[in-house]
Amino acid sequence: MPLSNLNAEQLAAATAPLGHNLIIAGAGAGKTSAIVGRIAHLLNAKIAPEEILLLTFTNKAAAEMIARIARAFGQKTAESVMAGTFHSVGYKWLKSIGKNIVLKRPSEMKTLFKAAYDRYASASFGAEGILSYSALFDYRNLFENRDAKDFGEWLATKNPAHKANAALYERMFDEFEALKTELGFVGFNDLLIQMRRALQEGVKNPYREALVDEYQDTNPLQNAVLEAIDPPSLFCVGDYDQSIYAFNGADIAIISEFEKRYKNAKIWTLTKNYRSSALILSLANRVIAHNRRVYAKTLEAIKDKAAPPPELLAYGELYEQYRAIASKIAASRKVKNEIAVLFRNNSSADGIEAALRELGLPCRRRGGVSFFDSREIKATLNLITLVTNPRDLLAFVHIMEYASGVGSHGAKELFDACVKLGGGDFLVGFLKPGPTNAPSAKEAGLFEFESVQSSGIDKEPPLRGFANHPALTYRRLNDDATKFLSAFWETLGDLASTRSPDKQTRIIIASPLFDMIANRLARLRAAKNGVFNETIFNDAKERIFEKARTLQELSVRYQTSEKFINATALNGGETSEGSGVNLLSVHASKGLEFDEVFVIDLMDGRFPNRRLMSRGGDIEEERRLFYVAVTRARENLFLSFAARDAYRKIDYAPSPFLYEAGLAKPNAGR
């Protein structure tokens, strides 16, 4: 049973009376076991599973906890607990109260925002012009995460030079909101904003207790949703020393002021570490002790297995460091999947990845472009999205990026034309349009209808079932675009015959349409610097199909395309590809652990990152990042730095954290 294996600290926290409980759980201290034990305690106390809300940092973490509950209480009971990230819970909760919403990933919402932005971006405003659409979109997301009240005033604190443009930016966002409403789209923050609004307007909260994992990384918008839910009991688990998401709006004051916010709050501390060796923990404790301590604690190692001390690896030159670490990993007896290289900056990852691949060592990288943001996967999902939600203009526009000569503006007009030809339904208008002389089409002025033969397209072999479609005379489409649209028409028709995502992905992979898309992407990747490389082309195309097959394997667990699409939107950032050595940013390593860990580029300026500190960060957050990095290691920990970057002619001093750890000596690396 979940409660029987808890230590005394965990059991005391898990069985605490209902109320406002904060559990300070150090790295590797068994917080997951404490949370699962708490849910078990609530169920044993006859609290209905439907009255329990579990909020986690990742959906994977929620799934692992629910699986443990299922083993003790049965699948039906476990699945009745509302569990997931703030965003996934917001989505499920809004759907449960009848909200008709279509969730879009941040990259898709940024594309939609660009349409609103471009209407106002033709001229410069203010002394420094206007922000790029990408930067402005990111600012707006951060503004929403911080739950600030006035965008102009908030922007002035972040980028004073653009305060004068605040009214212009607001017009852009007003149009963006109108576009979202028209298309029925919501972004991640919209889920939380709409959930809070519904609760404030009187929708009943069904939860008696809310459990919050990784509470130290909660942002003000998430906290506002939690306060709107206002459950009678809270069970928040976190660690002040592991708060590392300030760049994304997280506010460390939320955990540090828990006792001020909730009267009669109880604080519980978990100090027994089951992950790392005593020597690794000793190093971590020495370094984090330099931070202000709100909830002071010292982790105690439970492992009695002897392990080597953390080792400092010092090198004269940056790329010498990468090659030497790659050689060390090649010689390691550890399973490569249990080895991780952690870095503070993505620029560090390129060098170590190249060095590993030179030695033929497989590796997988997280913290860059995710699996679901790769173009081939986005194209596949957009096809499924379009047959699932024929109103999805954005999905159609993205697919038309592969149709030569159409363009985004032309794609929108083509979409609108098919909607009108189908009497309001895009799929009907595209797959089964009325006669070309239909009054509705002619009155709409959509096309100058001509016979297909007059365009010269009939010189090619007949295009099955598509030859007389009005779209063929749209803007005198060239032959390549016509062939693409023909393949698109055939594939869309096949996809519309099923709602099984497994069958749909198989249809796409086997289609001439996907082959066209794969050819175009592979050619782009094989023609860098203007020189086409056939070997790279063939390898790139094979990897594209491998990715598509991976997506098909993921789709098997979902019964409907709607559930599959929403799951990819909510979980996309948690998916990584491949196997081998793990290359991770420190942020991406959160919640993970490995037998052997290398923390690289520990030079002052790179880790801590002085550039980011000058933009509003601080040395304490950088130190917390270092603390998170070293506590990912179970047995072997290597910390490395290089004294010089020969290419950029930069000399480095060791990171101050190496001095605090007692590993670097004065004048080391000079």
Beta strands, then each sheet from edge to edge (+ up, - down):
strand 1: 20-25
strand 2: 52-55
strand 3: 82-84
strand 4: 102-103
strand 5: 185-186
strand 6: 209-212
strand 7: 233-238
strand 8: 266-270
strand 9: 272-273
strand 10: 300-301
strand 11: 311-315
strand 12: 339-343
strand 13: 363-366
strand 14: 581-585
strand 15: 594-599
strand 16: 633-642
strand 17: 644-645
strand 18: 650-651
sheet 1: 3+ 2+ 6+ 7+ 1+ 8+
sheet 2: 4+ 5+
sheet 3: 9+ 10+
sheet 4: 11+ 16+ 15+ 12+ 14+ 13+
sheet 5: 17+ 18-
end
